[in-house]
Amino acid sequence: MDTRSYANPIPMPHEVSGTAGYVTQISLPGTQTLLVHQLFNESLNGIRGIQFETHIGMSEPALRKLFDEVDAWIEACEYNADGVIVIRDAKGLPIGSFDRAYSASEIRALRNMAEVVMLDLGQEEFFTRTGFSLEEAKQLLDRLNSVLLDPLHLDQASQSVAH
């Protein structure tokens, strides 16, 4: 495990602990939600030696709480014959994405978690263990970066395998 400090694990001054602070609504399509689910699973259960506060910027229990929300959504999904998620609400109407309001510190933790998993697994192992390519993970990182005031620039990180 690379023990370098990951991007911005410390809350920014504009965030107020225990309050909504800087909050952004994010809607993840089913496939991106599955990728996030796999990233959570690898960071919580697959990769040894993660120091959650340092590498991800969030405690393990707090990260597990975020994982539980995504996991519950995934478990509630139905799948068609091709394995594609078919989501329905309580009235049986199709829903196509996982929607949640995230604080900036939660978005940074998701972004940092993705980076940790990408760097630790590398291209071939990443695909084998998650079912997604590094390019798909990079698109998720770009999306998370686009809503942050302090984006992570992987093209400037010499240890990144995403570029």
C-alpha positions in Angstrom: 0.0 0.0 0.0 1.3 3.4 -1.0 1.4 5.4 2.2 1.7 8.8 0.7 -0.9 11.3 1.9 -3.8 11.6 -0.4 -5.4 14.8 -1.6 -7.0 17.2 0.9 -8.1 14.8 3.6 -8.5 17.7 6.1 -11.9 19.6 5.9 -11.8 22.9 4.2 -12.6 26.1 6.2 -15.9 26.6 4.4 -17.2 23.3 5.8 -18.8 23.3 9.2 -18.5 20.1 11.1 -21.9 18.6 12.0 -23.8 20.9 9.6 -24.8 20.8 6.0 -21.9 23.1 5.1 -21.0 22.9 1.4 -23.5 20.3 0.0 -23.9 19.1 -3.6 -26.6 16.9 -4.9 -25.1 14.1 -7.0 -27.0 11.8 -9.2 -25.1 8.6 -10.2 -26.5 6.5 -13.0 -26.8 2.8 -12.2 -23.4 1.8 -13.7 -21.5 4.5 -11.9 -23.3 3.5 -8.7 -22.1 0.0 -9.2 -18.5 1.3 -9.7 -18.8 3.3 -6.5 -20.1 0.2 -4.8 -17.1 -1.8 -6.0 -14.7 1.0 -4.9 -16.2 0.9 -1.4 -15.9 -2.8 -1.3 -12.3 -2.8 -2.3 -11.3 -0.1 0.1 -13.2 -1.5 3.0 -12.7 -5.3 2.4 -10.2 -5.9 -0.3 -7.1 -3.7 0.2 -5.1 -4.2 3.4 -3.2 -1.4 5.1 -5.5 1.5 4.3 -5.3 4.2 6.9 -8.7 5.6 6.4 -8.2 9.0 8.0 -4.9 9.6 6.2 -5.5 8.0 2.8 -9.2 8.6 2.3 -9.9 11.5 4.7 -12.7 9.8 6.5 -12.9 7.3 9.4 -13.7 3.7 8.5 -17.1 3.8 10.3 -18.1 7.0 8.4 -17.0 5.4 5.1 -19.0 2.2 6.0 -22.1 4.4 6.6 -21.8 5.8 3.1 -21.2 2.3 1.7 -24.3 1.0 3.5 -26.5 3.6 1.7 -25.1 2.6 -1.7 -25.3 -1.1 -0.8 -28.9 -0.8 0.2 -29.7 0.9 -3.1 -27.9 -1.9 -5.0 -29.7 -4.6 -3.0 -33.1 -3.0 -3.8 -32.4 -3.0 -7.5 -33.8 -5.5 -10.0 -31.7 -6.8 -12.9 -32.8 -7.7 -16.5 -31.6 -10.8 -18.3 -28.4 -8.9 -19.4 -27.5 -8.0 -15.8 -28.4 -4.4 -16.3 -30.0 -2.7 -13.3 -33.7 -2.1 -13.6 -34.7 0.2 -10.8 -38.2 0.8 -9.7 -39.7 3.1 -7.0 -42.4 2.1 -4.5 -45.1 2.7 -7.2 -43.2 0.5 -9.7 -42.0 3.4 -11.9 -38.5 3.2 -13.3 -35.8 5.1 -11.6 -32.4 5.4 -13.2 -29.9 6.7 -10.7 -28.8 6.9 -7.1 -29.4 10.4 -5.8 -27.8 11.9 -2.6 -26.6 15.2 -1.3 -22.9 15.0 -0.4 -20.8 17.4 1.6 -17.4 18.5 0.1 -15.6 16.3 2.6 -17.7 13.2 1.6 -17.0 14.0 -2.1 -13.3 14.3 -1.4 -13.4 11.0 0.5 -15.1 9.3 -2.5 -12.6 10.8 -4.8 -9.6 9.8 -2.6 -11.1 6.3 -2.1 -11.2 5.9 -5.9 -7.6 7.0 -6.3 -6.4 4.7 -3.5 -8.1 1.7 -5.2 -6.9 2.7 -8.7 -3.3 3.1 -7.5 -3.3 0.0 -5.4 -4.8 -2.4 -8.0 -3.4 -1.1 -11.3 -5.1 -1.5 -14.6 -5.5 -5.3 -15.0 -6.2 -6.1 -11.4 -8.6 -3.1 -11.2 -10.7 -4.5 -14.0 -10.5 -8.1 -12.7 -11.7 -7.1 -9.2 -14.2 -4.3 -10.0 -15.4 -5.2 -13.5 -14.7 -1.6 -14.6 -11.8 -0.1 -16.5 -9.5 2.6 -15.1 -10.9 4.9 -17.8 -14.4 4.5 -16.3 -13.0 5.2 -12.8 -11.2 8.2 -14.2 -14.5 9.5 -15.6 -16.0 9.2 -12.1 -13.0 11.0 -10.6 -13.4 13.8 -13.1 -17.1 14.1 -12.2 -16.3 14.3 -8.5 -13.6 16.8 -9.2 -15.9 19.0 -11.2 -18.1 19.7 -8.2 -15.2 20.4 -5.7 -13.6 23.8 -5.1 -10.2 22.0 -4.7 -10.0 19.4 -7.5 -7.4 16.7 -7.6 -5.4 16.8 -10.8 -4.3 13.2 -11.6 -2.5 14.3 -14.7 -0.1 16.1 -12.4 0.3 13.1 -10.0 3.4 11.1 -10.9 2.2 8.0 -9.2 -1.2 7.8 -10.8 -2.0 4.9 -13.1 -5.1 6.6 -14.4 -3.3 8.6 -17.1 
